[in-house]
Amino acid sequence: MSNIIATGFSSGSVDGELESLEADLRRLRELGVDTVELGLTSIDLIAGGRLIKERVERLVALTRQFPFRYTVHGLVSSNFMDPATAAYQLEAAKALVEICDRIGAGIIVQHGGHLRAEQLFERAESDRRERDALFELAEFARPYGVRIALENIFSTAPGQYRQTPAEIAETVRAVDHSNLVALIDFSHAYIESTYRGLNFREQIRAMAPVAGHLHVHDSFGRPQAFYQAFYPQEATALGIGDLHMPLGWGDIDWEDIFGELDFLPETVLMMEIGPRYRNEQAECLKRAQGLMLLNGGRTATAAE
Protein backbone atom coordinates (compact mmCIF):
# COMPACT_ATOMS: atom_id res chain seq x y z
CA MET A 1 0.00 0.00 0.00
CA SER A 2 1.31 3.45 -0.90
CA ASN A 3 2.37 5.92 1.76
CA ILE A 4 0.77 8.61 -0.45
CA ILE A 5 -2.64 9.17 1.09
CA ALA A 6 -4.17 11.93 -1.06
CA THR A 7 -3.80 14.15 -4.10
CA GLY A 8 -5.29 17.45 -5.16
CA PHE A 9 -4.53 20.98 -6.30
CA SER A 10 -3.21 24.21 -4.81
CA SER A 11 -5.53 27.20 -4.56
CA GLY A 12 -5.36 30.80 -3.41
CA SER A 13 -6.86 34.25 -3.76
CA VAL A 14 -6.30 36.13 -7.01
CA ASP A 15 -7.13 39.54 -5.55
CA GLY A 16 -6.27 39.31 -1.84
CA GLU A 17 -9.86 38.62 -0.81
CA LEU A 18 -11.57 35.48 0.41
CA GLU A 19 -14.31 35.60 -2.22
CA SER A 20 -11.99 34.64 -5.08
CA LEU A 21 -10.58 31.78 -3.01
CA GLU A 22 -14.12 30.59 -2.31
CA ALA A 23 -14.94 30.59 -6.02
CA ASP A 24 -11.94 28.42 -6.80
CA LEU A 25 -12.73 26.02 -3.95
CA ARG A 26 -16.25 25.58 -5.32
CA ARG A 27 -14.81 24.83 -8.75
CA LEU A 28 -12.40 22.25 -7.31
CA ARG A 29 -15.21 20.58 -5.38
CA GLU A 30 -17.20 20.22 -8.60
CA LEU A 31 -14.11 18.67 -10.20
CA GLY A 32 -14.13 15.93 -7.55
CA VAL A 33 -11.01 17.06 -5.70
CA ASP A 34 -10.73 15.99 -2.05
CA THR A 35 -7.46 17.70 -1.02
CA VAL A 36 -6.46 21.36 -1.43
CA GLU A 37 -3.30 23.26 -0.56
CA LEU A 38 -4.24 26.79 0.47
CA GLY A 39 -1.90 29.63 -0.45
CA LEU A 40 -2.89 31.63 2.59
CA THR A 41 -0.27 34.35 2.20
CA SER A 42 -2.20 35.54 -0.85
CA ILE A 43 -4.66 36.94 1.74
CA ASP A 44 -4.10 39.39 4.61
CA LEU A 45 -4.46 37.08 7.61
CA ILE A 46 -1.34 38.10 9.55
CA ALA A 47 0.10 41.53 10.36
CA GLY A 48 3.52 41.80 11.97
CA GLY A 49 3.39 38.18 13.07
CA ARG A 50 -0.05 38.56 14.70
CA LEU A 51 -3.27 37.02 13.51
CA ILE A 52 -5.93 39.36 12.12
CA LYS A 53 -8.67 37.65 14.09
CA GLU A 54 -11.71 38.77 12.11
CA ARG A 55 -10.20 37.63 8.83
CA VAL A 56 -9.02 34.33 10.29
CA GLU A 57 -12.55 33.67 11.57
CA ARG A 58 -13.90 34.30 8.08
CA LEU A 59 -11.33 31.88 6.65
CA VAL A 60 -12.27 29.21 9.19
CA ALA A 61 -15.96 29.62 8.34
CA LEU A 62 -15.14 29.38 4.62
CA THR A 63 -13.03 26.22 4.90
CA ARG A 64 -15.74 24.49 6.93
CA GLN A 65 -18.13 24.80 3.98
CA PHE A 66 -16.09 22.20 2.09
CA PRO A 67 -15.18 18.57 2.87
CA PHE A 68 -11.56 18.99 1.78
CA ARG A 69 -8.42 17.72 3.45
CA TYR A 70 -6.31 20.89 3.72
CA THR A 71 -2.61 21.59 3.58
CA VAL A 72 -1.17 25.10 3.71
CA HIS A 73 1.56 26.81 1.68
CA GLY A 74 3.50 29.17 3.90
CA LEU A 75 5.32 32.31 2.82
CA VAL A 76 6.50 31.99 -0.77
CA SER A 77 9.22 34.48 0.20
CA SER A 78 10.19 32.42 3.27
CA ASN A 79 13.93 32.57 3.93
CA PHE A 80 15.29 31.50 7.32
CA MET A 81 18.86 32.12 6.10
CA ASP A 82 18.38 35.89 5.90
CA PRO A 83 19.63 37.47 9.15
CA ALA A 84 17.72 40.70 8.55
CA THR A 85 14.28 39.09 8.42
CA ALA A 86 14.66 35.59 9.97
CA ALA A 87 12.99 36.60 13.25
CA TYR A 88 10.03 38.14 11.42
CA GLN A 89 9.83 35.10 9.15
CA LEU A 90 9.63 32.83 12.19
CA GLU A 91 6.85 34.90 13.80
CA ALA A 92 4.78 34.76 10.61
CA ALA A 93 5.38 31.02 10.21
CA LYS A 94 4.23 30.36 13.77
CA ALA A 95 1.08 32.39 13.13
CA LEU A 96 0.44 30.26 10.04
CA VAL A 97 0.80 27.10 12.14
CA GLU A 98 -1.94 28.45 14.41
CA ILE A 99 -4.14 28.95 11.34
CA CYS A 100 -3.34 25.38 10.25
CA ASP A 101 -4.66 24.21 13.59
CA ARG A 102 -7.85 26.27 13.19
CA ILE A 103 -8.66 24.79 9.77
CA GLY A 104 -7.43 21.24 10.41
CA ALA A 105 -4.40 21.36 8.10
CA GLY A 106 -1.65 18.91 9.02
CA ILE A 107 1.11 20.28 6.75
CA ILE A 108 2.60 23.72 6.19
CA VAL A 109 5.11 24.31 3.39
CA GLN A 110 8.32 26.20 4.17
CA HIS A 111 10.65 27.16 1.32
CA GLY A 112 14.34 26.50 1.74
CA GLY A 113 16.36 29.64 2.34
CA HIS A 114 18.99 31.44 0.30
CA LEU A 115 21.57 34.23 0.40
CA ARG A 116 22.31 36.85 -2.24
CA ALA A 117 25.73 36.82 -3.87
CA GLU A 118 26.86 39.89 -1.91
CA GLN A 119 25.99 38.34 1.48
CA LEU A 120 29.41 36.70 1.69
CA PHE A 121 29.88 37.32 5.40
CA GLU A 122 26.55 35.66 6.20
CA ARG A 123 27.41 32.42 4.42
CA ALA A 124 29.22 30.69 7.31
CA GLU A 125 26.20 30.82 9.63
CA SER A 126 23.41 30.48 7.06
CA ASP A 127 22.85 26.73 7.34
CA ARG A 128 22.95 26.82 11.14
CA ARG A 129 20.54 29.76 11.18
CA GLU A 130 18.07 27.85 9.04
CA ARG A 131 18.37 24.65 11.08
CA ASP A 132 17.82 26.52 14.34
CA ALA A 133 14.73 28.28 12.98
CA LEU A 134 13.33 25.04 11.59
CA PHE A 135 13.80 23.29 14.92
CA GLU A 136 12.08 26.13 16.78
CA LEU A 137 9.19 26.12 14.31
CA ALA A 138 8.85 22.33 14.48
CA GLU A 139 8.81 22.48 18.29
CA PHE A 140 6.11 25.16 18.13
CA ALA A 141 4.11 23.03 15.67
CA ARG A 142 4.38 19.81 17.72
CA PRO A 143 1.40 20.37 20.06
CA TYR A 144 -0.74 21.38 17.08
CA GLY A 145 0.07 18.16 15.22
CA VAL A 146 1.34 20.13 12.21
CA ARG A 147 4.34 19.01 10.16
CA ILE A 148 6.71 21.53 8.56
CA ALA A 149 7.55 20.52 4.96
CA LEU A 150 10.87 22.00 3.81
CA GLU A 151 10.75 22.53 0.05
CA ASN A 152 13.67 22.49 -2.37
CA ILE A 153 13.83 25.63 -4.52
CA PHE A 154 16.03 26.46 -7.54
CA SER A 155 18.65 29.19 -7.98
CA THR A 156 17.14 32.45 -9.17
CA ALA A 157 20.18 34.75 -9.45
CA PRO A 158 23.90 34.46 -10.28
CA GLY A 159 26.08 33.77 -7.24
CA GLN A 160 23.12 32.96 -5.03
CA TYR A 161 23.70 30.46 -2.23
CA ARG A 162 20.97 27.85 -2.01
CA GLN A 163 20.93 24.23 -0.92
CA THR A 164 20.61 21.47 -3.50
CA PRO A 165 17.75 18.96 -3.10
CA ALA A 166 20.15 16.44 -1.53
CA GLU A 167 21.36 19.15 0.89
CA ILE A 168 17.75 19.94 1.84
CA ALA A 169 17.42 16.27 2.81
CA GLU A 170 20.58 16.56 4.92
CA THR A 171 19.13 19.62 6.67
CA VAL A 172 16.00 17.65 7.59
CA ARG A 173 18.16 14.81 8.93
CA ALA A 174 20.34 17.24 10.89
CA VAL A 175 17.37 18.95 12.55
CA ASP A 176 16.01 15.47 13.37
CA HIS A 177 12.55 16.51 14.51
CA SER A 178 9.40 14.42 14.11
CA ASN A 179 7.46 17.50 12.95
CA LEU A 180 9.86 18.33 10.12
CA VAL A 181 9.87 16.53 6.76
CA ALA A 182 11.26 17.27 3.32
CA LEU A 183 9.09 18.38 0.43
CA ILE A 184 10.17 17.26 -3.04
CA ASP A 185 9.24 19.71 -5.73
CA PHE A 186 10.22 17.59 -8.71
CA SER A 187 10.31 20.40 -11.26
CA HIS A 188 12.40 22.60 -8.96
CA ALA A 189 14.83 19.70 -8.49
CA TYR A 190 14.98 19.20 -12.26
CA ILE A 191 15.76 22.89 -12.91
CA GLU A 192 18.41 23.08 -10.18
CA SER A 193 20.02 19.85 -11.33
CA THR A 194 20.29 21.23 -14.88
CA TYR A 195 21.75 24.51 -13.60
CA ARG A 196 24.35 22.84 -11.39
CA GLY A 197 25.16 19.87 -13.59
CA LEU A 198 23.74 17.39 -11.07
CA ASN A 199 21.91 14.13 -11.70
CA PHE A 200 18.20 14.88 -11.27
CA ARG A 201 17.22 11.35 -10.32
CA GLU A 202 20.02 11.06 -7.77
CA GLN A 203 18.92 14.33 -6.16
CA ILE A 204 15.29 13.23 -5.69
CA ARG A 205 16.41 9.77 -4.55
CA ALA A 206 18.35 11.49 -1.77
CA MET A 207 15.21 13.36 -0.67
CA ALA A 208 12.65 10.55 -0.87
CA PRO A 209 13.42 8.76 2.45
CA VAL A 210 12.70 11.95 4.43
CA ALA A 211 9.96 13.35 2.14
CA GLY A 212 6.47 13.69 3.60
CA HIS A 213 4.97 16.05 1.02
CA LEU A 214 5.24 16.32 -2.78
CA HIS A 215 4.75 19.16 -5.27
CA VAL A 216 4.03 17.94 -8.78
CA HIS A 217 3.90 20.02 -11.98
CA ASP A 218 5.66 19.56 -15.29
CA SER A 219 8.60 21.31 -16.94
CA PHE A 220 11.65 20.70 -19.11
CA GLY A 221 14.15 21.48 -16.35
CA ARG A 222 15.51 24.52 -18.20
CA PRO A 223 16.70 27.42 -16.00
CA GLN A 224 15.13 30.74 -16.90
CA ALA A 225 18.42 32.68 -16.80
CA PHE A 226 17.88 36.19 -18.22
CA TYR A 227 15.00 35.36 -20.55
CA GLN A 228 11.87 37.36 -19.77
CA ALA A 229 8.65 36.35 -21.48
CA PHE A 230 6.08 39.01 -22.33
CA TYR A 231 3.25 36.53 -21.82
CA PRO A 232 3.70 33.50 -19.54
CA GLN A 233 2.62 31.35 -22.49
CA GLU A 234 5.79 32.41 -24.31
CA ALA A 235 7.96 30.81 -21.61
CA THR A 236 5.86 27.68 -22.05
CA ALA A 237 6.45 27.80 -25.80
CA LEU A 238 10.21 27.81 -25.18
CA GLY A 239 10.00 25.34 -22.30
CA ILE A 240 12.01 27.69 -20.09
CA GLY A 241 11.67 28.16 -16.34
CA ASP A 242 9.39 27.00 -13.53
CA LEU A 243 6.35 26.54 -15.75
CA HIS A 244 3.87 24.69 -13.49
CA MET A 245 2.44 22.93 -16.54
CA PRO A 246 -0.07 20.06 -16.60
CA LEU A 247 1.38 16.57 -16.26
CA GLY A 248 2.56 15.34 -19.64
CA TRP A 249 3.31 18.76 -21.12
CA GLY A 250 6.96 18.59 -20.05
CA ASP A 251 9.41 15.69 -20.16
CA ILE A 252 9.46 14.46 -16.54
CA ASP A 253 8.94 10.68 -16.50
CA TRP A 254 6.35 10.59 -13.72
CA GLU A 255 5.49 6.90 -13.99
CA ASP A 256 9.13 5.85 -13.79
CA ILE A 257 9.73 8.09 -10.76
CA PHE A 258 6.67 6.95 -8.82
CA GLY A 259 7.41 3.37 -9.76
CA GLU A 260 10.80 3.71 -8.06
CA LEU A 261 10.62 5.98 -5.00
CA ASP A 262 9.18 5.44 -1.54
CA PHE A 263 8.07 8.30 0.71
CA LEU A 264 7.16 8.75 4.36
CA PRO A 265 3.75 7.67 5.68
CA GLU A 266 0.93 10.22 5.37
CA THR A 267 2.48 11.87 2.29
CA VAL A 268 0.25 14.12 0.14
CA LEU A 269 0.84 14.48 -3.61
CA MET A 270 -0.08 18.09 -4.30
CA MET A 271 -0.36 19.40 -7.85
CA GLU A 272 0.64 23.05 -8.29
CA ILE A 273 -1.25 23.34 -11.56
CA GLY A 274 -3.51 26.35 -11.25
CA PRO A 275 -6.79 27.54 -12.77
CA ARG A 276 -4.99 28.82 -15.87
CA TYR A 277 -5.09 25.12 -16.78
CA ARG A 278 -8.60 24.47 -15.51
CA ASN A 279 -9.46 22.54 -18.68
CA GLU A 280 -6.54 20.15 -18.07
CA GLN A 281 -6.99 19.70 -14.33
CA ALA A 282 -9.46 16.80 -14.57
CA GLU A 283 -7.02 14.75 -16.65
CA CYS A 284 -4.16 15.70 -14.30
CA LEU A 285 -6.22 14.47 -11.34
CA LYS A 286 -6.73 11.10 -13.03
CA ARG A 287 -3.03 10.80 -13.79
CA ALA A 288 -2.05 11.70 -10.23
CA GLN A 289 -4.45 9.10 -8.88
CA GLY A 290 -2.78 6.62 -11.21
CA LEU A 291 0.63 7.57 -9.83
CA MET A 292 -0.65 6.87 -6.32
CA LEU A 293 -1.83 3.42 -7.39
CA LEU A 294 1.45 2.74 -9.18
CA ASN A 295 3.42 3.76 -6.12
CA GLY A 296 1.26 1.58 -3.91
CA GLY A 297 1.58 -1.39 -6.23
CA ARG A 298 5.34 -1.05 -6.30
CA THR A 299 5.50 -0.79 -2.50
CA ALA A 300 3.32 -3.87 -2.09
CA THR A 301 5.49 -5.87 -4.52
CA ALA A 302 8.67 -4.83 -2.73
CA ALA A 303 7.23 -5.96 0.62
CA GLU A 304 6.32 -9.46 -0.61
N, C-alpha and C positions, 0 to 999 in steps of 0.2 A: 504493500500500500504506500502511496506517495506521501511524503511529508508536506507537500503543497496542499493546503486545505481550501483555497479559494482563489478566484481570479475576478478581475473587474477593471474599471477604468478610473483614472483621475478626473477630478472636477474642481472647479473653482468659480469665483465671481469674475465677470468680464468688465464690471464697472465699479467695483468696490462695495456693492450693495448685496444684501442677502437675496433679493428677488431674482437676480440673474442666476445665482447658484441654485435656487429652488427650481427654476425652469429647467436647468440642465439635469437636476436630480429626477424630476418627473420624466424627462425624456429617457434617462438611463433605466428607470423602473419599467417603462414601456418596452424597452429593449430586452428585458429579462435579466438585467444585471443584478447580482446579489451583494457585491462588494464594491465600495467606492473609497478612493483616497481623496480626502478633502484638502485642497490648497488654501488653508485658512489664513495665510498671510496676505492673500488677495483681498482681505476684508479687514477693516479696523476693528480688532477685538482686544488689542493690547496697546497701552500707551505707557512708555517709559518702564516697561516690565510689569505693569499692573493691568489686571483685567478690567475692561470696560463692561461693568456688570450688566447693564441693560442690553447691550449688544450680544453678550454671551448668552443671556437668557433667551433672546430671540433665536440664536443659533440652536440652542438646545431644543427649543420648541419645534424648530424646523426639522432637525434631524430625527425627531421622534415621529414625524409624519410618515417616515419610510422604514421598511424592514431591512435596511442594508446593514451589513457588517462594515464598520468604518475603520480606516486607517487615516493618519494625518501626515501631510507634508509640512515640515517645519520651514523655517526661514530659508528661502532659496539663496539668500546672501549670507547664510550662516558661515562663520569662519572663526573657529576657536583658536587659530594660530595668531590672529591679529592682536597684538598687545593693547592697541588703542581702544578696541571695542569688545574684547573677549568678555569682560564683566557684564556689559550690557547684553551681549549675545546670550550669556548664560541665564540672565534674569528673564529674557523673553522666552527662551526655551523652556524654562521651568513653568512659566505661565501657560505655555502651550500644553505641557504635560497635564496641568490642572484642567484645561479644556478637554483634553483626551479623556480624562476621567469622567467629566460631565456628560460626554456623548457616547461613552462606552467604546472608545477606540483603544486598541491594545498595542499599536505601533505608532511611533513618530519618527519621521525621516530627518536625519541631520546630515548635511553635506560635509564632506571632508574639507579641511581648511587649506589655506594657501598663503604664501607671502609674495609680494611684488619683488621684482628684480632688485630694486634699490634698497630693500629691507635686509641688507647683508648682515647687519649686526643683530638681527632678531632670529637668524637662522638656527643658531646653536640651541636655543631654548624652545623652538617652535613645536617640535614633536612632543616634548614634555608638557608644554602648555596645553596642547590639545588633549593629551591623555588625562591630565589632571581635571580638565573641564568635563570630559566625557565621564570620568568616574564620579565626579560630583553630581552630574545630571542623572546618571544611572542610579545613584544612591537616592536621589530625590524621587525618581520615578518608581523605585521599588515598592513602596506601600500602595501605590496606585495600580500596580500590576501592568505598567506600561513599559514596553521595550524600546530602547533607542536603536535605530537602524542607521549605521554609519555608511553613507553612500560614496562610492568612488566617482570622482569628477575628472574632467580632462583639462589639460593645460589650455589657457585662454590668452596668454600673452608671452612674448619672448622673455626668457630668463626667469619666469615664474617658478617658485618652488611649490610642488604639489606631490603628494604621495601617489605612487603607482597602485593599481588594484591589489597586487600582492602585498604591498606595504600597508594598505588599509587593513588587510587581514591580519598582519602582524600587530598593528595598533590594537585591534580588537582582542587579540590574544594577550597582549601586554597589559591591557586594562583589566582583563580577566574578571568581568562582572556579569552575573547572570541576566542582568537587564540591558546588556549591550550586545548587539549582533551586527554583522556586516550586511550591507545591502549591495547586491550586484546590479549595477546598471550596465547591461551587456553592450549597448551602443557606446556608452561612455568609455568602457574598457577597450572596445574596438578602436575608437578614435585615438585614445592615449597610447595604445600599443603601436598603432601606425606611426604616430608622431615620434615615439621614443625608440622605434625599432625593436619592440618586444614581441613575444609570441602571444597573440590574443588568447588562444586556448589555454596556454600555461597560466596566464594571469587569472582567468576566471576559475581554473582548477584550484588555484591557491586560495581563492576566496570561498569556494563552495562549502567547505567543512564548517565555516563559522557564519555562513549566510542564513539569515532568517527572514529576509524580505527580498523581492526581486522587482526590478523595473525593466519592462520589456517594450521596445519600440524599434523599428528597423532603421538601418542606415547602411552606408558603404564604408564606414570607418575612415573617411577622408577628413583630416583637419581643415578647419575653415581658413586658417592663415589670415591673409589680408583681404580676401574676397568679401565684398559686401553686395548682397543681392538687393535689387530695388523692391521686388516682390519676394516673399518667402518661397513662392513656387519656383522662382528662378534657381534658388539654391538646391531645391529638389531636382530640377532639371539637370543640374551639374553633378548631383550626388555629393555635395560638399556640406560638411558640418553636422551638427546634432539635429537631425531632421525630424525625429519623432514621427516617422512614417508608419503606415499600416504594415502588419506582418506580411512578408512576401514582396514588398516593394524594394527592399534592399537586398543584400547578399549574405546576411547572417543565416547560418544553417541551424535553424531552431530545433528541428527534430533530432539532429545529431547531438546537439548540446544537451537537450533534455533527456535523450537516451543514454547519456554518459554520466551526468553529474547528480550527486545527492546533496540535499540541503538539510537544514535543521528542522526539527518538528515545528508545526504551526506556521510554516512559511506561507506567505501570500504572494501570488504572481500578479503584480499590478501593471496594467498597460497604460503607459503615458501617451495615449493616442487620442487627441482631443476632438472636440466637436467640429473642427475644420474637416475632419474625416468621418463625419456622422454616417455617411452612406456606406462606409467600409467597416464600421465598428461591429456590426452583427457578424460579419464573416471573421473578423479578428477574434471575437468572443468564442466562436466555434473552434477556431484553431488553437486558442489558448487552452480551452477545455480539453482538446486533443493532446496538447503537450502535457497536461496534468495526468491524463490517463497513460500516456507513454512513459512518463517518469515513474508512475506507480507500478506499471507493468515491469519496468526494468528493475525497480527496487525489489519487487516480489520475486523475480527470477534470481536475482543475486542472493536472496536470503534462503533459497531452496537448497 
